[in-house]
Amino acid sequence: MKETVKIEGMSCGGCVNGVQRALAKLGLAHADVHVGGAELEYDELKVTHRQIVDAIAEAGYMVAGTAPVVALR
């Protein structure tokens, strides 16, 4: 699947690197991250949109129009 996501809160190259590292852990086929968003390509049988949203949230940012799931401990 190819998808473009808008990422809120990013303002610099360090932000881009943080999101890139978080997405790399998911094993996406392609992730072109830039300030404000990313173009992604991934196998929906291996990675879900929710996993992508959560990985970006764990890096400290939010995909526009979504809310991260927070586990209660």
C-alpha positions as CSV (number, residue, x, y, z in Angstrom):
1,M,0.0,0.0,0.0
2,K,1.2,3.5,-0.8
3,E,0.1,6.3,1.7
4,T,1.0,9.9,2.4
5,V,0.6,11.0,6.0
6,K,0.7,14.5,7.4
7,I,2.8,14.6,10.6
8,E,2.2,17.4,13.1
9,G,4.8,18.9,15.3
10,M,7.9,18.4,13.1
11,S,10.1,21.4,12.6
12,C,13.7,20.3,11.8
13,G,16.0,17.6,10.5
14,G,16.2,16.1,13.9
15,C,12.5,15.5,13.9
16,V,12.8,13.9,10.5
17,N,15.5,11.6,11.7
18,G,13.5,10.6,14.8
19,V,10.5,9.6,12.7
20,Q,12.7,7.9,10.1
21,R,14.3,5.7,12.9
22,A,10.9,4.9,14.4
23,L,9.5,3.8,11.0
24,A,12.6,1.8,10.1
25,K,11.9,-0.5,13.0
26,L,8.6,-1.5,11.3
27,G,10.3,-2.7,8.2
28,L,8.4,-0.6,5.7
29,A,9.2,-1.1,2.0
30,H,9.7,2.7,1.6
31,A,9.6,5.7,3.9
32,D,10.4,9.2,2.6
33,V,10.1,11.4,5.7
34,H,10.2,15.2,5.5
35,V,9.2,18.1,7.8
36,G,5.4,17.9,8.0
37,G,4.8,14.4,6.5
38,A,5.9,11.2,4.9
39,E,5.3,9.1,1.8
40,L,5.1,5.5,2.8
41,E,4.9,2.1,1.1
42,Y,4.3,-1.0,3.1
43,D,2.7,-4.5,3.0
44,E,-0.6,-4.3,4.8
45,L,-0.3,-8.0,5.8
46,K,2.9,-7.2,7.8
47,V,2.3,-3.6,9.0
48,T,-0.9,-1.8,9.9
49,H,-1.7,1.8,9.7
50,R,-2.2,1.8,13.5
51,Q,1.4,0.5,14.0
52,I,2.6,3.4,11.8
53,V,0.6,6.0,13.8
54,D,1.8,4.5,17.1
55,A,5.5,4.5,15.9
56,I,5.2,8.1,14.9
57,A,3.6,8.9,18.3
58,E,6.3,7.1,20.2
59,A,8.8,9.3,18.3
60,G,6.9,12.3,19.8
61,Y,4.7,13.4,16.9
62,M,1.2,12.8,15.7
63,V,-0.3,11.8,12.3
64,A,-2.9,14.5,11.5
65,G,-6.5,13.3,12.0
66,T,-5.5,10.5,14.4
67,A,-5.0,9.9,18.0
68,P,-2.4,7.5,19.4
69,V,-3.6,4.6,21.5
70,V,-2.2,4.9,25.0
71,A,-1.8,1.8,27.0
72,L,-2.9,2.1,30.6
73,R,-0.6,0.4,33.1
